Amino acid sequence: METQARVVQRILSPARAVTRERLIDSAIALATEGGYDAVTIRQVAARAGVSVPTAYQHVSSKDQLLVEALMTLGVRSTETLRQRVPAGETPADRLVQVFRRVMRDASRKPLLYQAMYRAYVVCSPALVETDATVGFGPERAKWIGETLRAGDTQGHSEEDLESASRILSCLFLGAMVGVAAGRDVEEALGILDETTRRLLP
């Protein structure tokens, strides 16, 4: 039986970091194919080519592993943004483009995002212990702020951009959960688009 989910933050050696990435990628693949119930530590370990005890050295439960997968996808989104800076004259133009890219990708993998957000809800109490701003995310969607600042800010102050980032991060979280649950992606994108342009006209 898996233990209660808890989030563990630690600095890993290069070898352990590689193993962690393999576990996360295996969890993503299993969840994409079969959703939440398809992900077990035993199945993830087998797919990653490691033993079950080794897997448990990295994660305490499948929920923790799925949350780490969610955070990892957020980091990868930020890295992709840095490599492919979105075109757009205004911060709102740029962010709307990125929202479309991210959410359309999520709509093509509903089982994966259902699994990750289900685990996110389970792990929220543990996340609060390590990050007082849990919920602005996941986690605080750093790429939102980076997108807004990735070109001409059209006279918007740093305070404007930071405030918009916090609000849009919460709204994005809700939109992603909705799309994962079956909400029409274009409807969700329309709400994000309108809110973004109202916050940053």
Secondary structure, 3 states (H helix, E strand, C coil): CCCCCCCCCCCCCHHHHHHHHHHHHHHHHHHHHHCHHHCCHHHHHHHHCCCHHHHHHHCCCHHHHHHHHHHHHHHHHHHHHHHCCCCCCCHHHHHHHHHHHHHHHHHCCHHHHHHHHHHHHHHHHHHHHHCCCCCCCCCCCHHHHHHHCCCCCCCCCHHHHHHHHHHHHHHHHHHHHHHHCCCCHHHHHHHHHHHHHHHCC
